[in-house]
Amino acid sequence: MKSAKYLAMPLFGLLAAPTLFAAPIENIDFNGYLSFEYEQHINGDAGGDKHGSFDLDLFDLVLNIDLSNSLRVATDITWEHGTATENELGNAAIEYAFAEYRINNLLQLRAGKMFTNFGIYNEIHTAKPAILTVKEPLSTNKNNKLGSEFRFYPRWNTGIALLGIKETPEYGLDYIIQLSNGEDTESNPYEEDTNNTKAINGRLRVHLSDTIRAGLSFYHDKLNHYDLSGNVDGSTRITSFGSQLQYETADGLGIEAEVVSGKVKTYQGVNIDRYALTTMFYFQLSPGITPYYRYEFLDPNRDISDDNGSIHILGVNLPVDNNMHLKIEIDKFNTDTANSEYNGADFVELKSSISIGF
């Protein structure tokens, strides 16, 4: 016990300062995950990794510190792609860092940097052991990498949130409403907001039974646009709505679906209607081997007929050891000629990863 305590002291030195309250070591949960990947273009037009590359995708440390029965502090610190800051390689970041105060289960307050709670994947996109596939969906979660100029919603936000959860023998629900600085291209949005408009988003999920979960999400923000001199010459408004459905039988058959749609009104007054969907089918075989198929589709602008992108993914998730999974899949990309990311390229890529949670 003493050695564990002394090992933890460098990480929690601030909490142990003489003038501050020190959280007992048993009130600190210390977890994390690692993801190691390999990608290889195997057929078709330009796209994907033609050389085949290993990637230390991420190494994350997650801390949850209970300061009382009502107050906790949580953070996720990540090192991506073999971070070596002296050589400007990779990326080091705080994925989230917030304080949460619980009044009761249905009423909790949160303040700090958080994931934007939208849809199925965004709040778990770094936690690769919690994701069945190698990557989260591009179409609904990272749509800017499949042909959209703007994301449906940002990865993170800094602000305040109201959240809660209710569980009964018949059903369960959870909700969150977040008010944040939103995104900004001229300043650090986790430090400063350069306009008076705050981004607002929220999500409601309902557990209709042990096998069915459904949810609704929304996001709205206004982004400043700057001219070549750095002056604001207009704003772009982003509004997105999402719905999700997850169904899993006692026999291991699972279905997951998410639809996201919305509008962008650019600083030039151009209106963009767009939508995306993802559908996944999987089946858990004994002893935990899970084959899956996922289809993704994105229409970045409904007024442009040939800018769509789609992905067919066929793969398997294999348990190797406790908390360790090997994922292997084939991803087939198809895009139209006006797609801004791939310009009509059709190609096939092998993706694989080893993900470990601890």
N, C-alpha and C positions, 0 to 999 in steps of 0.2 A: 504493500500500500504506500509506504514512504517513497519508494523509487518511482512509482507512478506519479505521485504528487510532485516530486522534484522535477521530473521530466516535463510536467505540464506548466511549471512556474514561468519559463520564458514566454509562453504564449499568453499567460493571463497575468502578467506582471502589473498591468494597470489596475486590475481588479484587486490585487493584493497590496497596493500601496497603503501606507500606514493610515492615511486620512480617509480611505475609501472602504466601503463594505466589500469583503472578499467572499465570493461564492464558494461554498464547500465543494471539494472535488467531486463528490457524489452527485452534485447538482449540475454537472457539466457533461453533456453528451458529445462525444467526439467521433465523427463518422467521416466518410468520404467515398470517392470512387475514382477509378482509372479506366480510360478507354484507349486502346491501341488499335489502329486501323491500317488496312491495305486496300488500295484502289487501283484498278487496271482497265483501261479501254481495251475491249476485245473485238469490236466489230463496228463498221459503219463510218459515218462522216466525222469531221472534227468535233471534238467534245470529250470531256472526261480526261483521265490521266493516261496519256499514251505511253509513258515510260514505266508505269507501275511504281507506286511509292508507298513506303511505310510512313505512318504518321502517329506520333505520340499525341493523339488528339487532345487529351486533357488529363490533368491530375487535380482533383478537387478535395479540399478539406472543409468539412461542415461542422460548425459548432452551435449547439443550443445550450444556453446558460439560463437556468431557472434561478432568479434572484428572490422570488417569493412564490406563493401559491397563485398570485395574480400577474406577476411580471416576469417576462423572459426577454432575452436578447439573442438574436440568431444571425449567423453570417455564413456565407459560402465564399471561399477564396479559391481561385482557379489559376492554374498555370497551363497554358495551351501551346501545343506544337513545340515542345522542348524549349521552353522559355530561357533565353540567355540575354538579359537586357543590355549587358555591356557590348554585345554585338548586334543589338536591335533586332533580335530574333524572337519569334513567338509573341505571346501576349500574357501579361499578368493582370488580373482584375478581381475586384470584389463583385461577385455576381449579385449578392444581396447582403444588406446589413441593416437590420431594423430592430426597434424595440416594440414589444407587443404587450398591451395591458388588457387583462381579461376581467370584465365586470361580471359576466356570466357566459355560458356557452353560446348564447345567441347574440351577445353584444361584446365585441372585442375591438380594441383600437390599435392601430399599427402606424409607425412613423419611421421613415428612412428610405433607403434604396431597396426596391422590390422588383420582382418579375411582374410584368403586366399580366394579370390573370385574365386570359382569354382562351377559350377553347380547351382542347385536351392537352396539348403538348408544351405550351410556352413555359409554364412554371416548372416543368420537369425536363426541359430540353438539354440541360447539362448532365442530368442523372441518367447516363446511358444504361445502367443495369435495370432501370425501370421502364425502358423502351424496348419493345419486342424487336424492332428493326434496327439496322445500323444507324440510320439517320431519322430525324423527325421529318414529317412531310414538307416538301418545298412548296407545294401549291397553296396550302392553307396557313403555313407557319413561316416560311421564308420565301414568299412569293416574288420578292425582288430578284431572286436567283433563278426564276423561271420566266422572266419577261415583264414584270411590273416595274414601273418607275418608283413607286412608293410601296412600302410595306402596308399591310392591312392595319398593323399596330406595331409599336416598338417593342423590342425585347424587354426593356427595363423602364422603370420610371422612378422618380424621387418625389415623395409627397406623403400624404396621409391616407389611411384606409379604414373603413368600417367593415367588419366581417363577423360571421357567426356560423354556428352549426347546430342543427337540431336532429335528434335521433329518437325514434319510437320503434316499437316492435313491428309496426306496419310499414314505415318508410323513414327516409332520412333526407335532409337537405343541407346545403351549405351555400352561402352567398358572400360576395365581397364587392364593395364599391370603393374605387380609388380616385383620388384627386391629386394631380401631379403637375410638374412643370411641362411635361410633354417633351417633344423633340426640338432640337435647335441645331443649325449648322454653323453658327457663329460663336457659340459659347458652350460651356460644359453644362448640359441640362440637369446634371446631378448636383450642381452648385448654384446655377443662376437661370432665371427665366427672363427672356428678352422681350416678352410681350405680356399684356395683362390677362390674356386668355389662358385658362388652365385646362389641361386635358382631363377628361373624365371617362372612366370605363368601369365596367362591372360584369359580373357573371353570377348566374344562379344555376345550381345543379340539384337535381332531385333523384334520389335512389328510390325508384318505384317498387323495387323488390330486391332480393338477393342477386338477381340476374340482369336487371334492366336499370340503366342510368341515363338520364337525359339532361341537357343543359342549354342555356341561352347566354350569349355574350354580346357586349357592345363596346365601341370605342369612338371617341370624338375628340378632335384636336384641330388647332389652327397653327400653321407653321409660317413664320416670316420668310419672305423672299428678299434677297439683297441684290442690289445692282453691283456693277463692277467697282464702284467706289465704296462699297460696304454700307450703303444706305438702304433702308427698307423701302421697297417700291411695290409692295403688295403682300398678300398672304394666300396660302393654300390651305383649304379645309379638307380634312379627311374624316369620313364617317364609315364605320364598318359594323356589321352585324354577323353573328355566328350562331349556329345551332349544332348540337352534337348528340350522338346516340351511341351507347355501348351496351352490348348484349352478350352474355356468356352463359351457356347451359352447364348443368352439373356434369355432363359428359365431356366437357372441354371444348365445345364448339363456340367460337367467338366471332362477333361482327362489330365493327367499329366504323362509324360514319361521321363526317363533319362537313358542313357547308358554310362558307363565308362569302358575304357579298357586301357591296358598299359603293360609295360615291367619293370622288375626288373633284373638288372645284379649284382649279389652279389660279395662281395670282393673275393670269391673263384672262380669266373668265371662262376657261374651257372646262366642260363637265365630262367626267369619265365615269362610266358605270362598269363595274367589274364583278366577277364572282369566281369562286374556286370550290372544289370539292375533293374529298379523299374518302375512299372506302377500303376497308381491310377485312379479309376473312382469314381465320386461323383455326387450328385444331391442335389441342394439347394431347400428344400421345404419351403413353407410359414409356419411360420414367421421366417425363418432362420435356421430351423433344417436341418442338412446336414448329411445324411448317406454316407459312403464311403467304398470302397474296394481297398486294395493295395496288389500287389504281388511283392516280392523281390527275386532276385536270385543272387548268387555269385559263380563263379568258381575261387578259389584262385590260381590254377595252372592248365593250360590246359593239361599238360603232366601227371597229376595224375587223374585217372578216377573216384575215389570215395572220393573226398574231398569237394564236393559241399554243399552249404547250401541254403535253401529257406524259405520264410516266407509268409503265407497268413494272411492278417489282415482285419477283418470286424468290422466296428464301426460306431459310430454316434457322431456328434458334436452338442451340444445343447446350444443355447444362454440362459443364466440364468438372466442376468441383463446387463446394459450398460458396455461393455468391459469385461464381465465375461462369460466364456464358460466352460461347463462340457463336457468332452470327455470320452467315454466308448468304449472299443474295446476288441475283442478276437484275440489273436495272436497265430497262429499255426506254430511251428518251425519243419522243416524236414531237417536232415543232413545225409551225408554219413559217412561211418565208419572211413575214414581217415581225416575227418574234424577236424582241430586242436583245435577248440573251444568247440564243443559238442560231438565229437567222435561217431557220428551215432545216437545221442539221438533225439527222436521225442516227442514233448510235446506241451501242450496248456497252455497259460497264459492269465489271465485277466489283462488288464491295464486300468487305469482310471486317470483322472487328472482334477483339477480345475485351469484354467489359467486366470489371470486378468492383463489387461494392464491399465496404467494410465499416 
